[in-house]
Amino acid sequence: MATVNKDFSVEEKLVGLIKLQKIDSKLDEIKILKGELPMEVSDLEDEIAGLHSRKNRIEEEINGISEFIEGKKNAIKDSEALIKKYEKQSENVKNSREFEAISKEIEMQQLEIKLCEKHIRDANEELADKVKNLDAAKKQIGTKEGVLNHKKGELEKIIADTEKEENHFKKQSDSARSEIEDRLLYSYDRIRHSYRNGLAVVPVERDACGGCFNAIPPQRQSEIRMHKKVIVCENCGRILVDADLNDSIEIK
């Protein structure tokens, strides 16, 4: 909040508001020059972070599937070893009951091998899909990072070109605000934030408000030129000043 000890005349208050408006308008011009780039850069960074998370998740899933396949391959090896063991045992069976029992064990291991082979085929199909998704995610990340780097370069150039000027006007804005009483400053900010063009203080031009272009009656214009009180537009609520006073104030 501004802290103003000196009692300013209405004209001095109007001059202070005009000065602040012109300074803030200069800052707005710099903001317009940057355009949507800061927001676009931020959105792209968030999107790329999301894509990296997706890529990491797919890689974890691929690792999980690969481990599953390796486990099934090892299970096949174990079953094959057991089959060889049972086949060797079958050479020394003493009766048909032992032979049938060993045959059943061999059959079970053969079924286990087939089941493992099916699991491996299914897992390989899923793995192929995951690999495609991973490649797509990597390409998307590469594309987005290319766009991000380009936009960052544009933004950094604008910032480099305008940083000195922007800091200069920010200091001027702080200084101008310190010369305006809290009540007026609050009204100024409220009006300024109500309009996209940021104009809270406007001159009367061609008998009309410089903000909404609504006609200003001659008597009202006369009161504005007298600088006896702060007058606002009855249509848009902006603070009105006479064109001569407005033009007399220059911002360097």
C-alpha positions in Angstrom: 0.0 0.0 0.0 1.1 3.5 -0.7 2.2 5.8 2.2 1.6 9.4 1.3 2.2 12.1 4.0 1.9 15.2 1.8 -1.6 16.6 1.0 -1.8 16.9 -2.8 -4.2 19.1 -4.7 -6.7 17.4 -7.0 -4.7 18.4 -10.0 -1.5 16.9 -8.5 -3.5 13.7 -7.8 -4.7 13.6 -11.4 -1.1 14.2 -12.6 0.1 11.3 -10.5 -2.6 9.0 -11.8 -1.9 10.0 -15.4 1.8 9.4 -14.9 1.2 6.0 -13.3 -1.2 5.0 -16.1 1.4 5.9 -18.8 4.1 4.0 -17.0 1.9 0.9 -16.6 0.9 1.2 -20.2 4.6 1.0 -21.2 4.9 -2.2 -19.1 1.8 -3.5 -20.8 3.4 -2.9 -24.2 6.4 -5.0 -23.1 4.0 -7.7 -21.8 2.2 -7.7 -25.2 5.5 -8.0 -26.9 6.1 -11.2 -25.0 2.6 -12.3 -26.0 1.6 -15.8 -24.9 5.2 -17.1 -24.9 5.6 -17.3 -21.1 2.4 -19.3 -20.8 3.2 -21.4 -23.8 6.7 -22.2 -22.4 5.2 -23.2 -19.1 2.5 -25.4 -20.7 5.1 -27.1 -22.9 7.3 -27.8 -19.9 4.4 -29.3 -18.0 3.5 -31.4 -21.1 7.0 -32.6 -21.5 7.2 -33.5 -17.8 4.0 -35.6 -18.3 5.5 -37.3 -21.4 8.7 -38.2 -19.5 6.5 -39.7 -16.7 4.7 -41.7 -19.3 7.9 -42.8 -20.9 9.3 -43.9 -17.6 6.1 -45.8 -16.8 6.3 -47.6 -20.2 9.9 -48.5 -19.6 9.1 -49.9 -16.2 6.3 -52.0 -17.8 8.7 -53.2 -20.5 11.2 -54.2 -17.8 8.4 -56.1 -16.0 7.3 -57.9 -19.1 10.9 -58.8 -20.0 11.4 -60.2 -16.5 8.2 -62.2 -16.8 9.4 -63.6 -20.2 12.8 -64.5 -18.7 11.0 -66.2 -15.8 8.9 -68.3 -18.2 12.0 -69.2 -20.2 13.7 -70.4 -17.0 10.5 -72.4 -16.1 10.7 -74.1 -19.6 14.4 -75.0 -18.9 13.4 -76.5 -15.5 10.6 -78.5 -17.1 12.9 -79.7 -19.8 15.4 -80.8 -17.2 12.7 -82.6 -15.3 11.5 -84.4 -18.5 15.0 -85.6 -19.1 15.2 -86.8 -15.5 11.9 -88.6 -15.7 12.8 -90.2 -19.1 16.0 -91.5 -17.5 14.0 -92.9 -14.6 11.5 -94.5 -17.0 14.4 -96.7 -18.2 14.6 -98.4 -14.8 10.9 -98.8 -13.9 9.9 -102.0 -12.2 6.2 -102.1 -13.0 3.5 -100.4 -15.1 2.3 -98.3 -12.2 5.7 -96.6 -11.9 5.8 -96.1 -15.7 2.3 -94.5 -15.7 3.3 -92.2 -12.8 6.5 -91.1 -14.6 4.6 -90.7 -17.9 2.1 -88.4 -16.1 4.9 -86.3 -14.7 6.4 -86.0 -18.2 3.1 -85.0 -19.6 2.5 -82.4 -16.9 5.9 -80.9 -17.6 5.2 -80.9 -21.4 1.9 -79.1 -20.7 3.8 -76.6 -18.4 6.2 -75.9 -21.3 3.3 -75.3 -23.7 1.6 -73.0 -21.2 4.9 -71.1 -20.7 5.4 -70.8 -24.4 1.8 -69.3 -24.7 2.5 -66.9 -21.9 5.8 -65.9 -23.7 4.0 -65.4 -27.0 1.3 -63.2 -25.4 3.9 -61.3 -23.4 6.0 -60.7 -26.6 2.9 -59.3 -28.3 2.3 -57.0 -25.4 6.0 -56.1 -25.3 5.9 -55.1 -29.0 3.0 -52.8 -28.3 4.8 -51.3 -25.4 7.9 -50.7 -27.5 5.8 -48.9 -30.1 4.3 -46.8 -27.4 7.7 -46.0 -26.0 9.1 -45.0 -29.4 6.0 -42.8 -30.0 6.5 -41.2 -26.6 10.2 -40.5 -27.3 9.4 -39.0 -30.7 6.7 -36.8 -29.1 9.2 -35.7 -26.4 11.7 -34.9 -29.1 9.2 -32.8 -31.1 7.9 -31.0 -28.0 11.4 -30.2 -26.8 12.3 -28.8 -30.2 9.2 -26.5 -30.0 10.1 -25.6 -26.4 13.6 -24.7 -27.2 12.5 -22.5 -30.1 9.9 -20.7 -28.0 12.4 -20.4 -25.1 14.9 -18.8 -27.5 12.2 -16.3 -28.7 11.3 -15.4 -25.2 14.9 -15.1 -24.0 15.6 -12.8 -26.9 12.6 -10.6 -26.1 13.6 -10.6 -22.4 17.2 -9.6 -23.2 15.9 -6.8 -25.5 13.4 -5.4 -23.0 14.8 -6.3 -19.6 16.6 -2.9 -19.1 13.5 -1.0 -20.3 11.1 -3.1 -18.2 13.2 -2.7 -15.0 13.3 1.0 -15.7 9.5 1.3 -15.9 9.0 -1.0 -12.9 11.0 1.4 -10.8 9.1 4.4 -12.2 5.8 2.6 -11.4 6.9 1.9 -7.8 7.9 5.5 -7.4 4.7 6.9 -8.9 2.6 4.6 -6.7 4.3 5.9 -3.6 3.0 9.4 -4.5 -0.7 8.3 -4.7 -2.9 7.9 -1.7 -4.2 4.4 -0.8 -7.8 5.1 -1.7 -7.1 6.4 -5.2 -4.5 3.7 -5.8 -7.0 1.0 -4.8 -9.6 2.5 -7.2 -7.0 2.8 -10.0 -5.9 -0.9 -9.6 -9.5 -2.1 -9.4 -10.5 -0.2 -12.6 -7.3 -1.2 -14.4 -7.8 -4.9 -13.7 -11.4 -4.7 -15.0 -10.3 -4.0 -18.6 -8.1 -6.0 -20.9 -6.3 -2.9 -22.2 -5.4 -1.9 -18.6 -6.7 1.6 -19.0 -8.0 3.1 -15.8 -7.2 6.8 -16.6 -8.3 8.1 -19.9 -8.5 11.6 -21.5 -11.7 13.1 -22.9 -11.2 13.2 -26.7 -13.7 14.5 -29.3 -16.2 15.0 -26.5 -16.1 11.4 -25.5 -14.5 9.1 -23.0 -11.2 7.8 -24.2 -12.0 4.4 -22.8 -15.5 3.5 -23.8 -16.1 6.4 -26.3 -19.4 7.3 -24.5 -20.3 11.0 -25.1 -19.4 13.3 -22.2 -21.8 16.3 -21.7 -20.3 19.8 -22.0 -20.9 20.7 -18.4 -19.1 17.5 -17.3 -16.2 18.3 -19.6 -16.0 21.8 -18.1 -15.8 20.2 -14.6 -13.0 17.9 -15.8 -11.0 20.7 -17.1 -11.2 22.6 -13.8 -9.3 19.8 -11.9 -11.4 20.4 -8.8 -12.3 16.8 -8.2 -11.7 13.3 -9.5 -14.4 12.5 -12.1 -15.2 9.0 -13.5 -17.0 8.1 -16.6 -20.7 7.3 -15.8 -20.6 4.5 -18.4 -17.4 2.6 -17.9 -16.2 3.9 -14.5 -12.7 5.0 -15.8 -11.1 8.1 -14.3 -11.5 11.0 -16.8 -8.9 13.7 -17.4 -8.7 16.6 -19.9 -6.6 15.9 -23.0 -4.3 18.9 -22.4 -3.3 17.7 -19.0 -2.9 14.2 -20.3 -0.7 15.4 -23.2 1.5 17.5 -20.9 2.8 14.5 -19.1 5.5 12.5 -20.9 7.2 9.3 -19.8 10.8 8.7 -20.8 
